[in-house]
Amino acid sequence: MSMDSRVADVVREAARRVPAFAARLADADVPPDAVRGVDGLTAIPVQTKDDVLARQHADPPFGGLLADGAAVSRVFQSPGPIYEPQLSGADPWRWAPALQTCHVTASDVLLNCFAYHLSPAGAMFDEAAQAIGCPVLPGGVGNLDLQAQAISDLGVTAYVGLPSYLRSLIERYEHAGLDPARWRLRSALVTGEPLPDDLRRALAEWVPTVLMAYGTAETGLLGYETAPGEGLVVPDDVVVQICDLDTGQPIEEGEGQIVVTALRAEYPLVRFGTGDLSRWRDVGGERRLAGVLGRVGAAVKVRGMFLHPRQVETTMRDVSGVASYRFLVDRVEHRDELRCEVVPEPGADATVVAAAVGERVRSALRFTADVALVNDLPDGDLITDQRRWD
């Protein structure tokens, strides 16, 4: 079946099964039968993450976007919070092709270093590995010493996670004095943050195949490398458009927002704006994504997870003893660092305030941040991204 036919079928079926989607089409004056293919999608306005969040607040838990009777295996909570259903079926986020391009097979042992709690990243890659019959060591985030030991003991051959975390894992293995002959990692699929050339070279000294991929919590795999630095191939089971920020219309030249249409009618993410910026690259006559070149709006991605100003406001609103604050994001030795600068209220115990802020950030935002007490703060945004990628 052609992509145009698949898109038309999904739009018609979603309009029939999901009243909130039918209402969205009606608001845009787009009859379901008018969408006969990919080009017809452009009549539908882009749906942002904030739109989804507002729908979920108005009609919990999924904003009326999940069809009645849809089979859901798990439910996740991403920053916002936005709740995402894991739909039934093998490899529902479609990451298996990216792992297979890294030559991961059923004979490998995969160390999955994405979180398994609340956010969906760990489950995404676990499902993909199971789809190709590859056993998984569910490492999650943290416990570097135990993970390094497991690499040696179990003969781990493949890795998925942040590139900066892989670097930390290599350093921990080396510093622990573990036998270099028992380091058998030969392939790594990395995502969630940029992969500068110097970091890729450092990783490749230990892991022969290091390839980059891109996806989101809502939509799954959206692009993957087949060779280092040659752009991201868009899988053939999803529609990806680069759209003008003002008009929402697809563009072929220049930067725009990555807008996705997933082909599952029971949870219709149609013309979903990821908030990520990219552009198209021509590689040997094939159109590929250039990777993530920035963000639309105020949200910032830190260590592979989004940090939203509205989250920060909600989290810090009732922390006792805090007069004002701001979050700073920086990158040192290819690792994201988060710092919270706090001006205590007059008379507040500085030590107690710092401890309370650190604990609240850990529990509510799921980040570890250095807390610094200061006398004053400049006017500006609640979150300042100081990182440079050049």
N, C-alpha and C positions, 0 to 999 in steps of 0.2 A: 504494500500500500504506500502511495506517495505521501510525502510530508503534508502537502496541501490537503489530501483526503483525511489524514489523521487529525489535523488541526480542526477541520470542519466537523468531524465526528465528535471530537472532544467538546467543542463549544456547544453543539446541539445537545449532547448528552448531559453536560454540566448544567445547562440552562433548564433542562427537564428535571434534574435531580436536586439541584441546589438553589433554593429560592433567592438567597442573597446574591448569587451570581446572576440569576435572571433579572433581579432588580438593578444590578450594576449595568447590565446591557440596556435595560429599559431607560435608565437615567441618561445613557449615552445615545439613546435613540438608534440602537443597533439591533435589529431583529436577529435572532440566532442563525437563521438560514442565510443571512446576508454575508456571514463569514465563511467564505468558500475555500479559504487557504491562508497561507502565511501573510500575503499582502492584505487580506481583509482584517487582520488583527489590528492594523494601525488605526482603525476607526474607534478602538476601545482605549480610553485614557489609561495611562500608566497607574498602577496601584502601588503605593509606597508601603514601607513597613509601618509607618505611622498610621496609614489607612487601616491596615490589618489590626494594629493595636487598638485603634478606636473602635473597630467593629467588635473585637473581643471584649472590650470593656462594656459595650452596649448590649452584647448578646453572648455572654460567656458559655462555654470556654473557648470556642473556635470561631466566634463571630458569625455563625450561621453559614460558614464556608465549607463545612464538612457534610457530605450527603448522609441522610438518615440510612442506617444500616451498614455504613462503610466499615470494613474490618480494620481495626486499629490494633497494632501489636504493642506499641509503647507510646507514651506521651512525654514530651520534653519541654523544658522551660529555658528559653534563651533570654539574654538581657533585654529588658523592656518593662515587665516580662512579657514575652510573646510565647504562647503555647503552640507546639508543633506536634501533630500526630505522625507516628510512623505507620504508614499504610502497609497492608499485608503483602506478602509475596517475597520472592528471593531478591536480594540486593535492591531494595526499594529506592535507594538513592543513586544507584547505577555507577558505583565507583569501581566495579570489577575491571572494566577496560583499562583504567589508569594503572591499577596494580599489574595487570597482565603486560602492559607496555614496559613495565619495570622488570619483566621476566619472572614475576612471582607466580609460582605454580603450586600444585598440591604437595610437592616434595619439600617445600620451604617451611620454615617456622618464622612467623611474622610477629615482631614486637610492635604492638599498637600503643603508641604513647600519646593518645588523645584521651580526654576525660570521659569516664563512663557514667558519671552522675549528672543528672539534670540536663546538661547540654547534650546534643545528639552526636557529636563528632566521633566519640569512641564506638558507639553502636553502628555508625555509618560504615566504618572500615571493617568492623567485626563482621557485619553482614556481607560485605563485599568479599572478604577472605573466605567465609563459609561457602559463598556461591562458587568459588573456584576450588574448594576442597582443601584450603590451606589452613593448618592449625595456627591458633593465635595465642600469644602470651599477652594477656590484658594488662599492660604495664600502667596505663594511665599517666598522670602527671605527678612527678615526685618520686621518692625512693630510688634515686639514681644509683646508690650503692648496690641495692638488691637487683636492680635491672642489669647493671654491669656484670654482677656475678652470674645472673641467669644467662646472659649472652655467652659467657664462658662455659657454663655447665650444660646448657641445652643445645648449644650449636645453633643459635639464632642466626638466620641468614638474610632476613628482610626486615625493614623498618618502615613505619609510617608515623608521621608526627611533624612538629615544627622543625625547620632546619636548625634554629638556634638550640633546640633541645637535643638534637642529634650531636651537635658540637659538644654540648655539656656532657653527654653520655660518653663520647669518645675520650674527653679529658678525664672523666672519672675512672674509666677503664684503665687508662694509662697510669694515672696517679695511684690507683689501687695496687699496682704491680701485678695485675693479672697476666697470664701467659699470652703474649701476642699471637702465638701459633693457634690459640683457641678462639681468636677473633675471626669469625666466618661471615660477618655481614657483607653481602655483596651487592645489595640493591636497597634503595631508599626512595620512597615517594614522599615528598615534602609539600606542605601547603599551610595556609593560615597566616603567612607573613612573607615579605620579600626574600629573595635568594640572590644577594649580590654576587658578582663574579668571584670576588676573593673568598667569600664564604663557601661557594660551590667548589672552588679549587681545594680549599682546606678539607672539606668533607670527602672529596674524591680521593684524597691520599689514603683514606681508610676504607671507603666504600666505592667500588668501581663505578656503579651506576647510581646517579643521583638525578632524579627528574622531578620537575615541578608540576603541580596541578592546582586547579582552582574550582571552588564550589561554594555553596552557601548552605546554612542549616535548613532553609526552607526548600531549596530546589535540588540539592545534591550536586553531582558532578556537572560542571559547565565547560571545562577545558582541561587539557593535559598535554604535556610535552611528549614528543616522540624522540627528540634529540635535544641535548642541552642548548638553550638559547634560541631555539627556532620557533618560538611562539606556541600557543596552545591550540590544539585541535579541538574543535567543538564536536561533541558526540552527536550521533545522528538520531537520538531519541529525545531531543529537546530543541526548542527554538530559542536562539540567542540573537538579540538585536542590540546594536549600539545606537542610542537614541539621543537626539538633541535635548539639552536640558530645559529649554524653554518650550518647545513645541511637542516633545515626546515622540517625534517622528524619527524613523530609522535614518541613519546617515552612513555614508560609505567612507568619508574622509574626516579626519580630526577626532578629537576626544568627545565622548559622550557617556551616558549612563548605560550600564549593562542591564537590559530588560529581558526577562525570561518568560517563556510560556512552557509549563510542564504539561506533559500529555497524559494526565490522569484526571478523569472527569469527577471522581468522588471527592477530590480536594482541588478545585480548579485554580491553580496559580497561573492566571492568564495575564500577560503583560505586567508581570511583577517586577517592580524596580528594586534592584539589589542595593542601590546606594553606592555601588562601586563604579569607578570611572575606568574606561579602557578605550582602545581604538583597534581598528583592523590592520593586520599586517599581511602582506603578500609573500608567501614562502613557496617558491617553485610553482607559482600559479594557483596555489591554494590559499584561501582566506583563513587566517588564524587570529585569535585574540592576542594582543600584545601583553597581556597580563593586567594586573590591577595597578592603575596609575594614580590612584587617589580616591577620595571619598566625596560624595555629595552631602552637603549639610554638616552638622556639628558632631556627629558620632565619630569616634576614633577606635580603631582596632588595636588592641594591646595584647600581646602574647596569644594571638589568634582568636580573641574574643572582643566583642564590641563593648565600648564604654560610652553611654549616652549621658548628655547633660541632665536630662530629666531623671535618670537613675541616681545620679550624684546628688541632685537636689533632694530627692525623696530620702535617700540614705542619710544625708547629713543634717536634715531639717531639725531633728530633735536630739542631736548629740549634745549633751550638757556641757557648758563651758566653752563652746565654740562661737567666737564673734564673727569670723569670716574665714574663708579657706579658698584654695584652688588646687587642682591636680595638674601636675606636669608630667609629660611623657617624653622620655629620651631613649636613646639607644647607645649602649656602650658594649664594644666587642661583640657586635651582632646580637645583643640581647636587649629586649625592651625593659626599661626601668620605669616604675611608676612612683611618683613622689607626691605626697599631700602636704602642702604648706598650710599651717593653721595659725591664726591669730587668736589666742585665748581671751576670754572675757576677763575684765579686771577682777582680780581677787581669786580667780580660778586656780586650782592646783595644776600646774603645767604637766606634771608627771601623770596625773590621773587623766587629764584631757588627751594627752598623746596616746595613752594606752586604750582609752575608749574609742578614739578615732581609728586606731589600727585594728581593733577587734571588729568595729562596725564595718569597715571596708572589707575585711576578710569574710564576715558572715553574710553581708547583704550584697556586696558587689562581686564576691568570689575572686578578689584580687589580693595579693600581698603588696603593700605599699610602705615605703619609707615615710615616716611622719616627722616633719620638721616644724618646730614652733618658731614663729617669726613675729616681729613687732608690727609689721605693716605689710599690706599687699597692694600692688598696683591695680587700677581698674582694668577689667578685661573679662575674658571668657572664663567659665568654671573649669574648662579643660584646655590646656595649651600643649600642642604637639610640637616638640622641639627637634624631632628626628629629621635627619637629612639622608636621602637615599642615593645621592650622587657619588 
